[in-house]
Amino acid sequence: MIISLQALRFIFALFVFVEHFPVSAEETSLLHGAGPMGVSFFIVLSGFVMSIGYEKRVQEPTFSWKDFMVKRLIRLWPLHLLCLGVWIILAYGAWGSSAIYPLPLLGNALFLQWLPIEHIEGNGVAWCLSVLVIFYAVYPFIARLRTYSLLLLFAVIAVVLHALASIYPPTNTNAFWYFSPASRMLDFLLGMIAFRFYQRALARGWAQKWSLLPSALRWGIELLPFLLYAVALFYLRLDFTHLKCVVLFYLPSFLVIFLFALVSNSVEKVGIPALLSQRWLIYLGEVSFSFYMVHNLVILTVKKGLEYFAPMTPWEVRLVISLIGAIVAGILVNRFFEAPVANRLSKLFSAKR
C-alpha cells in the first residue's frame, strides 16, 4: 500500500466515526456528511488498490476466480461475523433492545445488507462490505476492459440510474443512491480509472516533474482535494439529498487518491504526503478496517454506559472516551483476531489447494 494512502485510510475512518457520534438526542451526528465522504474515499480506494494488486494477474491464464474470491472473503468475513455477534449480544443485553430478527440477521451475515429488508442492519457500518463483495466478484471481468471502456461503463451506469430515478422516482432514495451496489459501483469504477490515469502519469514522468514544481504550488495542488471535500460538506449542510451525498465526493476522492499515489513516486517527499508519513499514522491506517468495524459498537456502548452511570457527562468527554475506546478496540481486534485469523485461514486454504 502507498504510505500516504495508508495513513489517509485512518483519517477518513475518523470522518466516518464523527458522522456516527451523536452529540445529543436532537443532534445525531458531530459532522453531517462526513460519513458519506469517508465511504466514498474507501470505495474509490478499493477500486484503486484492487487494480494495483490484481489488474495484471486477472489476465493471466493461471488466474482462478474462486481462489481470488476466497482470499477476499477470508479478509472480510471473519471480522464481519465477530462484530455481528458482538452487536447481537450488546443489542439484546447491554442496550436493552429486542430487535433481534434471525432471518434478516442471517442475510446480514451473508452480506445482503444492500437489500431493502427490514431489521437487516445489525452492525450498520458493515453494509459497505456487502457492496464490496459484489465489486470484488465482478472485478476480474471488468479489469480486462480498456480505459475508454471503463469510462463508457461509468457513463452508462450513471445515465441508467438517473433515468430510472426520473421515470420511477424511488420511494427510498437512501437505498437507491447510497446503499445500492449499482450506484456505488460508480465509486469503485472511479478507483479503477484513477489507477489507469496513475499508470499513464508515471509512464510520462509526471512524478519526476512534480519535484521540479515550486513548493508553494505543490502544497496548493495537494490541498485542492481537501478544499473540494470541505466545499461538498458545506453544500450538503445547506441542501442535503442522498444523491448529492454520493455525487459530490466523486471528484475529490478521485483526485486525492490519484494525486497522493503519484506524489509517492516523487524523489522529494514534501507537503502533505511528508506529514502523513508518520509511523504511528501509518500503523493506524493498517488497523483502520478493524477500527471501522468496531467504532459504532464502541460509540453506542459508551453512550449507553454513561447514560446509566453518569448521565450528566458532557458530550465532549464522551467523544474522547469513545474515540480512545474505538482505537484501542480496533488495535486489539486487528492484532488478536483479524490478522491471525486471516493468516490461519489463508494457510488452511493454501494447504487444501
N, C-alpha and C positions, 0 to 999 in steps of 0.2 A: 504493500500500500504506500502511496506517495505521502511523505511525512506531514505536509501541511494539510492535506485532505483528511488524514487520520486524526489530527488534532481538531479539525472542524467538525468531525463526527460528534465529539463530546459537546462542543459549543452548541450545535444545533439540537442535540438531545436535551440540553438545558432549556432551549426555547420551547420544546415540547413540554418539559417539566413545568415552566411558568404558565403555560396555557392551561394545564390541568390543576394548578394550585388555586383553590378557592379562597379569596380574601375574606369574603363574608357570605351569608346566605343570599344576599342580593347580587354581589359581585362574584360570579363563579369562576373568574379567571384573572390572574395577575396581569396578563398581557394578551388580549384578544387578537387572534390571528397568528400568534407565534407558533402554535401547534401546526396549522396548515403549512407555514413556512418551513418548519423542520421536516415535516413529512415530504414535502416537495423535494427538498435537498436530498433526503435519504433515498427516495425512489430514483431520482436522476443519477445520484451517485452509484446506485446499484447497477444501473444500465452501463455506466462508465466502467466500473470495476469489473463487471462480468465480461466486458469486451477486452479489458486488459488481460485477463486470465484465460479467456476461452475463445476469442474470436478466431484465432488460427487453429486451435485444437479441434473445434467442431467440424472443420472442413477436412480433417484427416480421416483416412479410411478406417482406422482403428477406433475412432470415436464411438463410445457407447452412450446412448441417451439414458438408458437405465442406470448405468454407473454414475452418470452426471447427476441425475435426479436424486439418487440415494445419498450422494455426498451433500447435496443441498439440504435434504430433509434431516440428515444427521446434524447439520449445523443449526437447524431451526426447531425441529420438533421436540426434542427432549426438554429444552428450556421452556418452550410454549406449554407443554403438558405440566411441568413443575409449577409454573406461575398460575395456570388454570386451577390446579389442585389447591394451591395456597389461596387463591381467590375464593374457591368454594368453601374452604374451611373458615376463612375470615368472614365471608358474607353470611354464612349460616351461624357462626359463633360470635366473633368479636363485634361485628357490625349489626347483628340482630336482624338480618334480612331473611325473608322467607322465599325470595325469588330464585329458588333453585329448581330448574326445569330440566330433567335428564336429557330429553331428546334434543332440544336446542343446544345444550352444552356439549352433546356428542357432536353436533355439527360444528361447534366452535373448535373442539379438539381436532376435527378433520379439516380445518382451515376453510370453513364455509361461511365465515363471518360477513362476507360481502353480500350474501343472500338476505333479502328483506324478511327475515324470520324473527318474530318477537322473542325476546329473552335469550337471544343468541350471543349477547355481548361478552359475558364473562369478564376476563381481564381485557377491558376495552381496547387498550393500545395494541393488542395483538392482531387487530383487523388488518394492519398493514402487511403482516406475514401472509395472510390469505391471498392477497393480490400478487405478492412477490412470488409465491409458489407457482401461480399461473404464468407469470412472466418468465420464470426460470424454465418452465416446461416448453414454452414456445421459442425461447432464445436460440437454441441450436439451429432452428429453421430460419428465423429472420436474420440471424447473424450472417447468413450466406448472401444476403441482398447487398447490392451496391449502394453507395451513399445516396445517390439520387432516388433509388427505390425506397430507401428508408424515409427520405424526406416526403416522397409521394405517399407512402403509407401513413405517415403522420398527418398529412393534409387530408387524406381520405377519411380517416377515423374522426378527425376534428369536424369536418363538414357533415358527416353522417350523424354524429352526436348532436350537433346544433340543429340539423334538420329535424331529427326525431323530437328534440325538445320543443321545437317550434310547432310541429304538426300535432304531436301528442304531449302537451305540457306535463311533466312528471308531477305526481302528487307529492312525492318525497324528493325534493331537489338535492338534499344531502346525500341520499343513497345513489342518486343518478350521477351527480357530478363528483362527489368527494370519495365515496366508497366503491364506486363501480370499477371493476377491472378494465372495462373499455375506456373509461375516462383516464384512469391512472396509467394506462398503457402509454399515453402521450408523454408522461414524465419519464418513463423507462426508455422510450424511444429517443427522447432528448439526450439522455445519458449516452446511448449508443452513438448518436450523431455527434455529440461532443467529443467522443473518443476518435471518430473519424477525422474531425477537424483538428484535433490534437496531433494525430499522426501526420497529417499534411503540414501542420505548422512546424513540427520537428524536422520533417524532411526538407523544408525550405529554410531552415536555420533560424527560425524565429527566436528560439531560446538563446542563441548566441547574440543575436541582435538586441535582445532585451537588456543585456548587461551594458550596452552602449548608450542606452537612454539616460537622460538626466534623472537623478534620484527623485526629485520632486514630481516628475511626470510619472515615474513608476508607482510612487505612492498614490498618486491621483487615480491611475488606472486600476490599481488593486483595491482601492476604496470604492470604486464605482458600483460593483455588485451589491455592496452593503448599503450604499446610498439608495439603490433601487429597492432593496428589501425594506428599508425604512419608509420610503415613499409608498410602497404597497401596503405596509401595515397602517400607515396614516390614512390612506384612502379607504381601507377596509373599516376603520373606525367610523368613517363618515357614511359609508354606503356598503354594508355587508351583504353579500349574497354568496351562496355556496359555489356558484360558477366563478365568481371573482376570486374567492379564496383559493382556487386552484390555478386559474389562468394568470393571475398577477405575479406568480412566483416562477413561471416558466423561464423568463429571460434572466433574472438574477441567479437562479440555480444553475442554468446552463453556463453563464459567464464565470461564476466563482469556481466551478469545477474545471472548466477548460483553462481558465487563466492560471489558477494555482498549480495545476498539473504542469502547464507549460513552464512556469517560473521555476518549478522544482528542478528543471533541467538546466537552468541558467548557472553560469560559473559563479557569479557573485550573488550570495543569498542576503538580501536586504529587505527592508519593508516588512509587510505583514507576514509573509512566509517565514522570515527570520524570527519574528515574535512568536510564531506558532511552533517553532522547533524546540520547545522546551520539553525535556524528558517527561516531566510529570503530566504535561498536557497530552503528549503522545500516548502515554500509558492509559490515561483516562479515555482517550479515543479508542484504545484497544478493548476496553471493557464497556464501551458505550452501548453495545447491544444488550448486555445484562442490565445496565442502568436503565435503558429504555423500557425493558420488560418489567422491571420491578418498581419503577418510580411511582406509578399511580397507586400501587398496593401500599407503599410506604406513606404516601400523602394521605390516603384515606384512613389508614391505621392510626397515624399520629393525630389526625383531626378528631377521630372518634375517642381516642385515649385522652386527649386534652379536654375535650368537651365533658368527659366524665370526671377526671381527676382535677383539672384546673381550668374551668370554663372561662375565666377572665384573662387567659393568656392572650397577649396581643398577636395579631396575625404575623407580625414581623418575626417574633420569636418562633412561632410555629413554622414559618418559612425556613429559618435556619436549621431547626431540628429536622424538618422533612428533607431538606437538601443533603445535609450531612448523613442522615439515615439512608437515603437513597443511594448516595455514592458508596458508602460502606457496604450496603447490601449488594450493590452491583459488583463491587470488587470481590466480595466473598463468594457470591454466586458464580462469578466467572472463574475464580481460582479453584473452587472446590466442587463445582458441578458442571458448568458449561464446557470449559476446556477439557477436563479429564474424561467426561462422558463422551464428548465428541471424538477425542483421541481413541478411547477404548472401542467405540462403535466402528470407527474407521478401520482399526486393526482387525476387528472381527469380520468386517465386510471384505477386507482385502484378503484375509485368510480363506474365505469361502469361495473366492473367485477362481 
